[in-house]
């Protein structure tokens, strides 16, 4: 379904580029046809989020989705309580992983201590 509700318009994207001039924007498409736009991040911002999550790591996925998803705007209550039924924990986790991959934090690299 390609309706304005499911996909950002050119005007939406122009506004987002104006609001986040220092960050790249990325379009993510969910299996159900919804489109989300996420913004890039500096390493410092990402690192601060990780440090803030110490002791509450289970909340990091939700924090990443809440912070970096810029379209459509997702009310914090919606992510927290899933009132619409659209934000199951598995979707939030998958989206968080995709955001991290998009920002270049891939789990495809292994590190071996020498």
N, C-alpha and C positions, 0 to 999 in steps of 0.2 A: 504494500500500500504506500504510494508516494504522495501523501498528503502533507501540507505544511506542518501539521501536528507531529508527524513522524520524522520529518527531515527539516533541517534548518534552511531558511531562505537566504538569498544573497544578502538581504538586509540584516538578518540575524548574524551572519558571518562577518559582515562589515562592522557591526557593533562590537562583536567579540574581539576582532582585531584591534579596534580602537581601545577597548577596555584592557586588553592584555598585549600591548605592543611589543613587549620584550620576550614573549613566549610564542612558540609554534603552536598551531592548533591541529588536532588530529580527529578524524571522524572514525568512530567505531560503530559497527552495525551488529545488533543483537540478532540471534536466530529468529526471534519473533517479529522481525521487521523494524523494530525501533532503532533509531539512530541517536547516538550520543556524540557530543563534541567534548574532547578533553584538551586541556592546555598543557604545554610543556612546563618544565620546572628547572630551576637551578639545582646544582648538587647540594648547595647549602640549605635550601628550603627543604629538600627531600631528607637530608640528614637530620635537620631539626625535627621533622615529623617523627623520624625513627627514634630519636633521643626522647622526645616527649612521650612516646609509646612504651618506654621501659616500664615493666611491671603491669602493663595492660596491652600486651602484644595482640591479643584477640581483637582489639578495637582498631588496629592499624589499617586493616582492609577497608573498614567503613570510613575512616578518616581520609584515606587516599581517594576513595570514590567521591566523598563529599567535597574535598578540596579541589580536585582536578577536573571533575565533570562540570563544564561551564554551560552546557546546553543539552537538554532543557534544564532549567533550574529544578533541582530536586530538594524539596523541603526536608530539613533535618528530621522532622517527625516522621516523614515517609520512610526514610532509610532506617530510622530507629525502630519503628513499630510496624512497618509494612502494611499500612492501612489499605492500600489499593490491591495488595497481593502481588505487586510487580517486582518486589525486591527481596526475594527469598535469600537466605544466607549464602546458598551456593552461587547465586548470581552475583552477589556482592563480592565474594571471594574470587570468582572467575574474572570479573571486571577489574578488580584490584590487580590481579596478576597481569592482565592485558595492559593496564595503564603502566605498570612497572616495566613491562617488556617494551611498550611504546616509548617510554622515557629512556630506554637504553639499559635498564637494570634487568638483564636477562639471566635466567637460571641455567643457560646453556653453557656457561663457562665454569670449569672446575678449577680449583686452586689446590696445589699440593705444596705443603711446607717442605722446604729443602734443608 
